[in-house]
Amino acid sequence: MDDLIKIKEIDGKLITTSRNVAHVFTKEHKNVLRTIDGLKMSNEFRRLNYELTDFIDKNGDKQRKYLMTRDGWTILVMGFKDENAMRFKELYIAKFNEMEKGLSNFSHMTKLDWIELARSQEIEKLALIESNQLLENKIQKDQPLVEFASNIQESNDAISIGEFAKILSKNGYEIGQNRLFKKLRELKLLFYMSGKNQPYQTAIEAGWFKLDEFNTQVKKRDSDELIDKLCTKITVTGKGQVYVERKLRELISN
Protein backbone atom coordinates (compact mmCIF):
# COMPACT_ATOMS: atom_id res chain seq x y z
CA MET A 1 0.00 0.00 0.00
CA ASP A 2 2.87 2.40 0.77
CA ASP A 3 3.94 2.52 -2.90
CA LEU A 4 0.47 3.79 -3.87
CA ILE A 5 0.96 6.98 -1.86
CA LYS A 6 2.42 9.64 -4.14
CA ILE A 7 4.18 12.59 -2.49
CA LYS A 8 6.59 14.87 -4.37
CA GLU A 9 8.95 17.63 -3.34
CA ILE A 10 8.22 20.89 -5.16
CA ASP A 11 10.19 24.03 -4.28
CA GLY A 12 11.11 22.61 -0.88
CA LYS A 13 7.53 21.59 -0.02
CA LEU A 14 6.06 18.11 0.11
CA ILE A 15 3.04 17.92 -2.18
CA THR A 16 0.36 15.31 -2.84
CA THR A 17 -2.72 15.54 -5.07
CA SER A 18 -6.47 15.19 -4.79
CA ARG A 19 -6.29 12.35 -7.34
CA ASN A 20 -3.87 10.39 -5.18
CA VAL A 21 -6.06 10.91 -2.10
CA ALA A 22 -9.07 9.63 -4.07
CA HIS A 23 -7.05 6.63 -5.22
CA VAL A 24 -5.67 5.64 -1.82
CA PHE A 25 -8.91 6.23 0.11
CA THR A 26 -10.95 4.59 -2.72
CA LYS A 27 -13.18 7.60 -3.24
CA GLU A 28 -14.55 9.21 -6.38
CA HIS A 29 -12.22 12.05 -7.39
CA LYS A 30 -15.18 14.35 -8.01
CA ASN A 31 -16.27 13.84 -4.39
CA VAL A 32 -12.79 14.71 -3.08
CA LEU A 33 -12.85 17.89 -5.20
CA ARG A 34 -16.27 18.77 -3.81
CA THR A 35 -14.98 18.29 -0.25
CA ILE A 36 -11.99 20.57 -0.84
CA ASP A 37 -14.15 23.21 -2.50
CA GLY A 38 -16.44 23.20 0.53
CA LEU A 39 -13.77 23.38 3.25
CA LYS A 40 -14.19 26.41 5.53
CA MET A 41 -10.83 28.14 5.89
CA SER A 42 -9.18 31.51 5.50
CA ASN A 43 -8.19 32.67 2.03
CA GLU A 44 -4.58 32.83 3.19
CA PHE A 45 -4.54 29.19 4.35
CA ARG A 46 -6.16 28.05 1.09
CA ARG A 47 -3.64 30.05 -0.96
CA LEU A 48 -0.67 28.56 0.90
CA ASN A 49 -1.86 24.94 0.99
CA TYR A 50 -4.06 24.27 -2.06
CA GLU A 51 -3.26 24.93 -5.72
CA LEU A 52 -5.93 24.26 -8.33
CA THR A 53 -4.50 22.84 -11.55
CA ASP A 54 -5.62 20.40 -14.22
CA PHE A 55 -4.78 17.13 -15.95
CA ILE A 56 -5.82 15.34 -19.14
CA ASP A 57 -8.01 12.29 -18.52
CA LYS A 58 -8.11 9.07 -20.54
CA ASN A 59 -10.63 10.61 -22.95
CA GLY A 60 -8.33 13.55 -23.69
CA ASP A 61 -10.47 16.00 -21.70
CA LYS A 62 -9.07 18.59 -19.30
CA GLN A 63 -10.12 17.95 -15.67
CA ARG A 64 -9.51 19.73 -12.35
CA LYS A 65 -7.26 18.51 -9.57
CA TYR A 66 -5.68 20.02 -6.46
CA LEU A 67 -2.06 20.04 -5.38
CA MET A 68 -1.86 20.23 -1.58
CA THR A 69 0.71 20.52 1.17
CA ARG A 70 0.87 18.31 4.23
CA ASP A 71 -1.25 20.85 6.14
CA GLY A 72 -3.80 20.95 3.32
CA TRP A 73 -3.92 17.15 3.24
CA THR A 74 -4.40 17.04 7.03
CA ILE A 75 -7.42 19.38 6.91
CA LEU A 76 -8.94 17.38 4.03
CA VAL A 77 -8.67 13.86 5.51
CA MET A 78 -9.56 14.91 9.04
CA GLY A 79 -13.19 14.12 8.32
CA PHE A 80 -12.58 10.77 6.59
CA LYS A 81 -13.98 8.18 8.99
CA ASP A 82 -14.96 5.28 6.72
CA GLU A 83 -13.55 1.77 7.05
CA ASN A 84 -9.73 1.58 6.82
CA ALA A 85 -9.43 5.41 6.73
CA MET A 86 -7.21 5.47 9.83
CA ARG A 87 -4.81 2.94 8.31
CA PHE A 88 -4.46 5.06 5.16
CA LYS A 89 -3.90 8.20 7.26
CA GLU A 90 -1.10 6.47 9.18
CA LEU A 91 0.57 5.38 5.94
CA TYR A 92 0.41 8.91 4.54
CA ILE A 93 1.87 10.39 7.73
CA ALA A 94 4.70 7.84 7.70
CA LYS A 95 5.48 8.73 4.08
CA PHE A 96 5.42 12.47 4.81
CA ASN A 97 7.77 11.94 7.79
CA GLU A 98 10.13 9.80 5.72
CA MET A 99 10.33 12.39 2.95
CA GLU A 100 10.71 15.30 5.38
CA LYS A 101 13.71 13.50 6.86
CA GLY A 102 15.13 13.20 3.36
CA LEU A 103 14.63 16.94 2.74
CA SER A 104 16.47 17.63 5.99
CA ASN A 105 19.38 15.48 4.85
CA PHE A 106 19.55 17.31 1.50
CA SER A 107 19.76 20.68 3.24
CA HIS A 108 23.14 19.67 4.73
CA MET A 109 24.64 18.35 1.50
CA THR A 110 27.89 19.87 0.24
CA LYS A 111 28.76 20.58 -3.39
CA LEU A 112 30.66 17.28 -3.56
CA ASP A 113 27.61 15.47 -2.17
CA TRP A 114 25.45 16.89 -4.97
CA ILE A 115 28.02 15.87 -7.59
CA GLU A 116 28.03 12.31 -6.23
CA LEU A 117 24.22 12.24 -6.19
CA ALA A 118 24.07 13.43 -9.80
CA ARG A 119 26.61 10.75 -10.79
CA SER A 120 24.58 8.00 -9.11
CA GLN A 121 21.38 9.21 -10.79
CA GLU A 122 23.12 9.14 -14.17
CA ILE A 123 24.14 5.53 -13.52
CA GLU A 124 20.52 4.69 -12.64
CA LYS A 125 19.37 6.41 -15.85
CA LEU A 126 21.75 4.29 -17.95
CA ALA A 127 20.54 1.15 -16.17
CA LEU A 128 16.94 2.11 -16.96
CA ILE A 129 17.77 2.60 -20.65
CA GLU A 130 19.40 -0.85 -20.74
CA SER A 131 16.42 -2.36 -18.97
CA ASN A 132 14.03 -0.77 -21.48
CA GLN A 133 16.09 -2.18 -24.35
CA LEU A 134 15.90 -5.68 -22.86
CA LEU A 135 12.15 -5.26 -22.48
CA GLU A 136 11.84 -4.16 -26.11
CA ASN A 137 13.73 -7.28 -27.23
CA LYS A 138 11.46 -9.41 -25.09
CA ILE A 139 8.33 -7.84 -26.60
CA GLN A 140 9.58 -8.66 -30.11
CA LYS A 141 10.25 -12.26 -29.05
CA ASP A 142 6.73 -12.57 -27.62
CA GLN A 143 5.01 -11.01 -30.64
CA PRO A 144 2.61 -13.97 -31.22
CA LEU A 145 1.25 -13.59 -27.69
CA VAL A 146 0.92 -9.83 -28.20
CA GLU A 147 -1.16 -10.41 -31.34
CA PHE A 148 -3.37 -12.81 -29.41
CA ALA A 149 -3.91 -10.15 -26.74
CA SER A 150 -4.74 -7.56 -29.41
CA ASN A 151 -7.40 -9.87 -30.81
CA ILE A 152 -8.98 -10.03 -27.35
CA GLN A 153 -9.18 -6.25 -27.23
CA GLU A 154 -10.77 -6.02 -30.67
CA SER A 155 -13.31 -8.82 -30.33
CA ASN A 156 -14.49 -8.88 -26.71
CA ASP A 157 -16.74 -6.72 -24.58
CA ALA A 158 -16.27 -6.52 -20.81
CA ILE A 159 -16.44 -9.99 -19.24
CA SER A 160 -16.42 -11.39 -15.71
CA ILE A 161 -13.24 -12.44 -13.90
CA GLY A 162 -14.36 -16.07 -14.14
CA GLU A 163 -14.87 -15.85 -17.91
CA PHE A 164 -11.51 -14.15 -18.34
CA ALA A 165 -9.83 -16.93 -16.32
CA LYS A 166 -11.32 -19.50 -18.71
CA ILE A 167 -9.95 -17.62 -21.73
CA LEU A 168 -6.50 -17.46 -20.15
CA SER A 169 -6.61 -21.16 -19.26
CA LYS A 170 -7.42 -22.06 -22.88
CA ASN A 171 -4.30 -20.19 -23.94
CA GLY A 172 -1.78 -21.87 -21.68
CA TYR A 173 -1.96 -19.92 -18.40
CA GLU A 174 -3.67 -22.66 -16.31
CA ILE A 175 -5.33 -20.23 -13.91
CA GLY A 176 -8.72 -20.33 -12.18
CA GLN A 177 -10.94 -17.53 -10.96
CA ASN A 178 -9.60 -17.46 -7.37
CA ARG A 179 -5.96 -17.51 -8.49
CA LEU A 180 -6.69 -14.76 -11.00
CA PHE A 181 -8.23 -12.60 -8.26
CA LYS A 182 -5.07 -13.16 -6.21
CA LYS A 183 -2.82 -12.21 -9.14
CA LEU A 184 -4.84 -9.04 -9.75
CA ARG A 185 -4.35 -8.06 -6.10
CA GLU A 186 -0.60 -8.75 -6.38
CA LEU A 187 -0.51 -6.50 -9.46
CA LYS A 188 -2.19 -3.74 -7.39
CA LEU A 189 -5.20 -3.68 -9.74
CA LEU A 190 -7.68 -4.95 -7.15
CA PHE A 191 -7.83 -4.74 -3.37
CA TYR A 192 -9.81 -6.78 -0.84
CA MET A 193 -12.09 -4.98 1.59
CA SER A 194 -15.27 -5.88 3.47
CA GLY A 195 -15.24 -9.40 2.05
CA LYS A 196 -15.12 -8.25 -1.59
CA ASN A 197 -12.56 -7.65 -4.31
CA GLN A 198 -12.69 -4.08 -5.61
CA PRO A 199 -10.78 -2.37 -8.45
CA TYR A 200 -8.61 0.62 -7.61
CA GLN A 201 -9.92 3.93 -8.93
CA THR A 202 -6.88 4.26 -11.21
CA ALA A 203 -7.67 0.87 -12.80
CA ILE A 204 -11.22 2.05 -13.55
CA GLU A 205 -10.01 5.41 -14.89
CA ALA A 206 -7.52 3.57 -17.13
CA GLY A 207 -10.44 1.65 -18.66
CA TRP A 208 -9.25 -1.79 -17.53
CA PHE A 209 -12.20 -2.65 -15.30
CA LYS A 210 -15.86 -1.75 -14.88
CA LEU A 211 -18.14 -1.99 -11.85
CA ASP A 212 -21.57 -3.13 -13.06
CA GLU A 213 -24.50 -2.59 -10.71
CA PHE A 214 -27.52 -4.87 -10.65
CA ASN A 215 -30.45 -5.65 -8.35
CA THR A 216 -31.09 -9.07 -6.89
CA GLN A 217 -33.67 -10.34 -4.43
CA VAL A 218 -32.62 -11.72 -1.06
CA LYS A 219 -34.55 -12.88 1.98
CA LYS A 220 -34.96 -10.35 4.73
CA ARG A 221 -33.23 -11.39 7.97
CA ASP A 222 -35.52 -13.52 10.21
CA SER A 223 -38.21 -13.43 7.53
CA ASP A 224 -39.21 -15.05 4.24
CA GLU A 225 -39.93 -11.64 2.76
CA LEU A 226 -37.87 -10.88 -0.36
CA ILE A 227 -36.22 -7.48 -0.67
CA ASP A 228 -34.18 -5.88 -3.44
CA LYS A 229 -30.44 -5.59 -2.85
CA LEU A 230 -28.06 -3.52 -4.98
CA CYS A 231 -24.97 -5.54 -5.89
CA THR A 232 -21.84 -4.84 -7.92
CA LYS A 233 -19.90 -7.07 -10.28
CA ILE A 234 -16.35 -6.52 -11.56
CA THR A 235 -15.88 -6.98 -15.31
CA VAL A 236 -12.68 -6.80 -17.36
CA THR A 237 -12.75 -4.69 -20.52
CA GLY A 238 -11.01 -5.72 -23.73
CA LYS A 239 -8.33 -3.15 -22.96
CA GLY A 240 -8.00 -4.59 -19.44
CA GLN A 241 -7.68 -8.14 -20.76
CA VAL A 242 -4.75 -7.06 -22.92
CA TYR A 243 -3.06 -5.28 -20.02
CA VAL A 244 -3.53 -8.17 -17.56
CA GLU A 245 -2.39 -10.77 -20.09
CA ARG A 246 0.80 -8.77 -20.67
CA LYS A 247 1.45 -8.43 -16.93
CA LEU A 248 0.94 -12.18 -16.40
CA ARG A 249 3.35 -12.87 -19.24
CA GLU A 250 5.95 -10.68 -17.57
CA LEU A 251 5.51 -12.52 -14.25
CA ILE A 252 5.94 -15.91 -15.92
CA SER A 253 9.02 -14.79 -17.88
CA ASN A 254 10.68 -13.39 -14.75
C-alpha positions as CSV (number, residue, x, y, z in Angstrom):
1,M,0.0,0.0,0.0
2,D,2.9,2.4,0.8
3,D,3.9,2.5,-2.9
4,L,0.5,3.8,-3.9
5,I,1.0,7.0,-1.9
6,K,2.4,9.6,-4.1
7,I,4.2,12.6,-2.5
8,K,6.6,14.9,-4.4
9,E,8.9,17.6,-3.3
10,I,8.2,20.9,-5.2
11,D,10.2,24.0,-4.3
12,G,11.1,22.6,-0.9
13,K,7.5,21.6,0.0
14,L,6.1,18.1,0.1
15,I,3.0,17.9,-2.2
16,T,0.4,15.3,-2.8
17,T,-2.7,15.5,-5.1
18,S,-6.5,15.2,-4.8
19,R,-6.3,12.3,-7.3
20,N,-3.9,10.4,-5.2
21,V,-6.1,10.9,-2.1
22,A,-9.1,9.6,-4.1
23,H,-7.0,6.6,-5.2
24,V,-5.7,5.6,-1.8
25,F,-8.9,6.2,0.1
26,T,-10.9,4.6,-2.7
27,K,-13.2,7.6,-3.2
28,E,-14.6,9.2,-6.4
29,H,-12.2,12.0,-7.4
30,K,-15.2,14.4,-8.0
31,N,-16.3,13.8,-4.4
32,V,-12.8,14.7,-3.1
33,L,-12.8,17.9,-5.2
34,R,-16.3,18.8,-3.8
35,T,-15.0,18.3,-0.2
36,I,-12.0,20.6,-0.8
37,D,-14.2,23.2,-2.5
38,G,-16.4,23.2,0.5
39,L,-13.8,23.4,3.2
40,K,-14.2,26.4,5.5
41,M,-10.8,28.1,5.9
42,S,-9.2,31.5,5.5
43,N,-8.2,32.7,2.0
44,E,-4.6,32.8,3.2
45,F,-4.5,29.2,4.4
46,R,-6.2,28.1,1.1
47,R,-3.6,30.1,-1.0
48,L,-0.7,28.6,0.9
49,N,-1.9,24.9,1.0
50,Y,-4.1,24.3,-2.1
51,E,-3.3,24.9,-5.7
52,L,-5.9,24.3,-8.3
53,T,-4.5,22.8,-11.5
54,D,-5.6,20.4,-14.2
55,F,-4.8,17.1,-16.0
56,I,-5.8,15.3,-19.1
57,D,-8.0,12.3,-18.5
58,K,-8.1,9.1,-20.5
59,N,-10.6,10.6,-23.0
60,G,-8.3,13.5,-23.7
61,D,-10.5,16.0,-21.7
62,K,-9.1,18.6,-19.3
63,Q,-10.1,18.0,-15.7
64,R,-9.5,19.7,-12.4
65,K,-7.3,18.5,-9.6
66,Y,-5.7,20.0,-6.5
67,L,-2.1,20.0,-5.4
68,M,-1.9,20.2,-1.6
69,T,0.7,20.5,1.2
70,R,0.9,18.3,4.2
71,D,-1.3,20.9,6.1
72,G,-3.8,20.9,3.3
73,W,-3.9,17.2,3.2
74,T,-4.4,17.0,7.0
75,I,-7.4,19.4,6.9
76,L,-8.9,17.4,4.0
77,V,-8.7,13.9,5.5
78,M,-9.6,14.9,9.0
79,G,-13.2,14.1,8.3
80,F,-12.6,10.8,6.6
81,K,-14.0,8.2,9.0
82,D,-15.0,5.3,6.7
83,E,-13.5,1.8,7.0
84,N,-9.7,1.6,6.8
85,A,-9.4,5.4,6.7
86,M,-7.2,5.5,9.8
87,R,-4.8,2.9,8.3
88,F,-4.5,5.1,5.2
89,K,-3.9,8.2,7.3
90,E,-1.1,6.5,9.2
91,L,0.6,5.4,5.9
92,Y,0.4,8.9,4.5
93,I,1.9,10.4,7.7
94,A,4.7,7.8,7.7
95,K,5.5,8.7,4.1
96,F,5.4,12.5,4.8
97,N,7.8,11.9,7.8
98,E,10.1,9.8,5.7
99,M,10.3,12.4,2.9
100,E,10.7,15.3,5.4
101,K,13.7,13.5,6.9
102,G,15.1,13.2,3.4
103,L,14.6,16.9,2.7
104,S,16.5,17.6,6.0
105,N,19.4,15.5,4.8
106,F,19.6,17.3,1.5
107,S,19.8,20.7,3.2
108,H,23.1,19.7,4.7
109,M,24.6,18.4,1.5
110,T,27.9,19.9,0.2
111,K,28.8,20.6,-3.4
112,L,30.7,17.3,-3.6
113,D,27.6,15.5,-2.2
114,W,25.5,16.9,-5.0
115,I,28.0,15.9,-7.6
116,E,28.0,12.3,-6.2
117,L,24.2,12.2,-6.2
118,A,24.1,13.4,-9.8
119,R,26.6,10.8,-10.8
120,S,24.6,8.0,-9.1
121,Q,21.4,9.2,-10.8
122,E,23.1,9.1,-14.2
123,I,24.1,5.5,-13.5
124,E,20.5,4.7,-12.6
125,K,19.4,6.4,-15.8
126,L,21.7,4.3,-17.9
127,A,20.5,1.1,-16.2
128,L,16.9,2.1,-17.0
129,I,17.8,2.6,-20.6
130,E,19.4,-0.8,-20.7
131,S,16.4,-2.4,-19.0
132,N,14.0,-0.8,-21.5
133,Q,16.1,-2.2,-24.4
134,L,15.9,-5.7,-22.9
135,L,12.1,-5.3,-22.5
136,E,11.8,-4.2,-26.1
137,N,13.7,-7.3,-27.2
138,K,11.5,-9.4,-25.1
139,I,8.3,-7.8,-26.6
140,Q,9.6,-8.7,-30.1
141,K,10.2,-12.3,-29.0
142,D,6.7,-12.6,-27.6
143,Q,5.0,-11.0,-30.6
144,P,2.6,-14.0,-31.2
145,L,1.2,-13.6,-27.7
146,V,0.9,-9.8,-28.2
147,E,-1.2,-10.4,-31.3
148,F,-3.4,-12.8,-29.4
149,A,-3.9,-10.2,-26.7
150,S,-4.7,-7.6,-29.4
151,N,-7.4,-9.9,-30.8
152,I,-9.0,-10.0,-27.4
153,Q,-9.2,-6.3,-27.2
154,E,-10.8,-6.0,-30.7
155,S,-13.3,-8.8,-30.3
156,N,-14.5,-8.9,-26.7
157,D,-16.7,-6.7,-24.6
158,A,-16.3,-6.5,-20.8
159,I,-16.4,-10.0,-19.2
160,S,-16.4,-11.4,-15.7
161,I,-13.2,-12.4,-13.9
162,G,-14.4,-16.1,-14.1
163,E,-14.9,-15.8,-17.9
164,F,-11.5,-14.2,-18.3
165,A,-9.8,-16.9,-16.3
166,K,-11.3,-19.5,-18.7
167,I,-9.9,-17.6,-21.7
168,L,-6.5,-17.5,-20.1
169,S,-6.6,-21.2,-19.3
170,K,-7.4,-22.1,-22.9
171,N,-4.3,-20.2,-23.9
172,G,-1.8,-21.9,-21.7
173,Y,-2.0,-19.9,-18.4
174,E,-3.7,-22.7,-16.3
175,I,-5.3,-20.2,-13.9
176,G,-8.7,-20.3,-12.2
177,Q,-10.9,-17.5,-11.0
178,N,-9.6,-17.5,-7.4
179,R,-6.0,-17.5,-8.5
180,L,-6.7,-14.8,-11.0
181,F,-8.2,-12.6,-8.3
182,K,-5.1,-13.2,-6.2
183,K,-2.8,-12.2,-9.1
184,L,-4.8,-9.0,-9.7
185,R,-4.4,-8.1,-6.1
186,E,-0.6,-8.7,-6.4
187,L,-0.5,-6.5,-9.5
188,K,-2.2,-3.7,-7.4
189,L,-5.2,-3.7,-9.7
190,L,-7.7,-5.0,-7.1
191,F,-7.8,-4.7,-3.4
192,Y,-9.8,-6.8,-0.8
193,M,-12.1,-5.0,1.6
194,S,-15.3,-5.9,3.5
195,G,-15.2,-9.4,2.0
196,K,-15.1,-8.3,-1.6
197,N,-12.6,-7.7,-4.3
198,Q,-12.7,-4.1,-5.6
199,P,-10.8,-2.4,-8.5
200,Y,-8.6,0.6,-7.6
201,Q,-9.9,3.9,-8.9
202,T,-6.9,4.3,-11.2
203,A,-7.7,0.9,-12.8
204,I,-11.2,2.0,-13.6
205,E,-10.0,5.4,-14.9
206,A,-7.5,3.6,-17.1
207,G,-10.4,1.7,-18.7
208,W,-9.2,-1.8,-17.5
209,F,-12.2,-2.7,-15.3
210,K,-15.9,-1.8,-14.9
211,L,-18.1,-2.0,-11.9
212,D,-21.6,-3.1,-13.1
213,E,-24.5,-2.6,-10.7
214,F,-27.5,-4.9,-10.6
215,N,-30.5,-5.7,-8.3
216,T,-31.1,-9.1,-6.9
217,Q,-33.7,-10.3,-4.4
218,V,-32.6,-11.7,-1.1
219,K,-34.5,-12.9,2.0
220,K,-35.0,-10.3,4.7
221,R,-33.2,-11.4,8.0
222,D,-35.5,-13.5,10.2
223,S,-38.2,-13.4,7.5
224,D,-39.2,-15.1,4.2
225,E,-39.9,-11.6,2.8
226,L,-37.9,-10.9,-0.4
227,I,-36.2,-7.5,-0.7
228,D,-34.2,-5.9,-3.4
229,K,-30.4,-5.6,-2.8
230,L,-28.1,-3.5,-5.0
231,C,-25.0,-5.5,-5.9
232,T,-21.8,-4.8,-7.9
233,K,-19.9,-7.1,-10.3
234,I,-16.4,-6.5,-11.6
235,T,-15.9,-7.0,-15.3
236,V,-12.7,-6.8,-17.4
237,T,-12.8,-4.7,-20.5
238,G,-11.0,-5.7,-23.7
239,K,-8.3,-3.2,-23.0
240,G,-8.0,-4.6,-19.4
241,Q,-7.7,-8.1,-20.8
242,V,-4.8,-7.1,-22.9
243,Y,-3.1,-5.3,-20.0
244,V,-3.5,-8.2,-17.6
245,E,-2.4,-10.8,-20.1
246,R,0.8,-8.8,-20.7
247,K,1.4,-8.4,-16.9
248,L,0.9,-12.2,-16.4
249,R,3.3,-12.9,-19.2
250,E,6.0,-10.7,-17.6
251,L,5.5,-12.5,-14.3
252,I,5.9,-15.9,-15.9
253,S,9.0,-14.8,-17.9
254,N,10.7,-13.4,-14.8
